[in-house]
Amino acid sequence: MSMNIGQHISQQFNEELEAIRNHVMAMGGLVEQQLTDAITALVDANAELGERVIQNDHKVNGLEVNIDEECSRVLARRQPAAGDLRLIVAVIKTITDLERIGDQAERVGRMAVRLADAEMKQSNYVELQHMGNHVREMLHDALDAFARMDAEAALAVAHEDVKVDREYESIMRQLMTYMMEDPRTISRVLDEMWAARALERIGDHAGNIAEYVIYLVKGKDVRHVTLEQMEEEVRSER
């Protein structure tokens, strides 16, 4: 789907902006796959898949560098203004968060490798899988909002981050209880906590991407406002 930023005298400029958008979506797709594989590796105790996630992290990093360079060239050559400038700024911020999501997915992959030989309680699988699926959906929806320049869809992602935080707190309470009941589980449970923390951070980064979409569409920085204020900005006709 083409972004309706506006047409330019230079067709080449249009093509450059569209290429940047497409590359962001490609990077997003790779990060989504990394996250999917990391969650599967963790839940299925699949060390081989966890190792694959670790090995593929360099691909995410490479895409961030390439897109950042594309944006720098456009800024230098085109000196974009208004909506075009917001697009470039939003892209630069978005790929930073995508790279960090990739880092957190790699961390989950590492925990999956460490936990592959450990006996996890089935309840832990269920809780971690549910939270993992939740943040994966958040990331997918944030990228979809970016592709469609849909501020309302981005707002919905921001609301989901609050739910993920509550899930994370619940999981941490459960894991603390396991450690107190059986000190022999401490090492394993600490790894599970790190995995849960990584998933919670992924939710935060997906929420950040949603905020950049609102900035792109509305021209308003909503990074440090309440959800109520964010709703007002999204639904404002100004």
SULMO-V585797 format. One line per field, one symbol per residue. ss: DSSP state (H for helix, E for strand, C for the rest). phi: phi as a letter, one per 20 degrees, with the letter a starting at -180 (. if undefined). burial: I if it has 9 or more other C-alpha atoms within 8 Angstrom, else O. Layout:
BEGIN
ss: ???
phi: ???
burial: ???
END
This chain:
BEGIN
ss: CCCCCCCCCCHHHHHHHHHHHHHHHHHHHHHHHHHHHHHHHHHCCCHHHHHHHHHHHHHHHHHHHHHHHHHHHHHHHHCCCHHHHHHHHHHHHHHHHHHHHHHHHHHHHHHHHHHCCCCCCHHHHHHHHHHHHHHHHHHHHHHHHHHHCCHHHHHHHHHHHHHHHHHHHHHHHHHHHHHHHCHHHHHHHHHHHHHHHHHHHHHHHHHHHHHHHHHHHHCCCCCCCCHHHHHHHHHCCC
phi: .efefpecgefffgffffffgffffffffffgfgfgfffffffeldfffffffffefffffffffffffgffffffeelfclfffffffffgfffffffffgffffffgfffffegeeeefgffgffffffffffffgfgfffffffeldfffffffgfffffffffffffffgfffgfffbgfeggfffffffffffffffffffffffffffffedmdedfccfffffffffefef
burial: OOOOOOOOOOOOIIOIOIOIIOIIIOIIOIIIOIIIIIIIIIIOIIIOIIIOIIOIIOOIIOIIOOIIOIIOOIIOOOOOOOOIIIIIOIIIIIIIIIIIIIIIIIIIIIIIIIIIOOOOOOOOIOIIIOIIIIIIOIIIIIIOIIIOIIIOIIIOIIIIIOOIIOIIOOIIOOIOOIIOOOOOIIOIIOIIIIIIIIIIIIIIIIIIIIIIIIIIIIOOIIOOOOOOOIIOIIOOOO
END
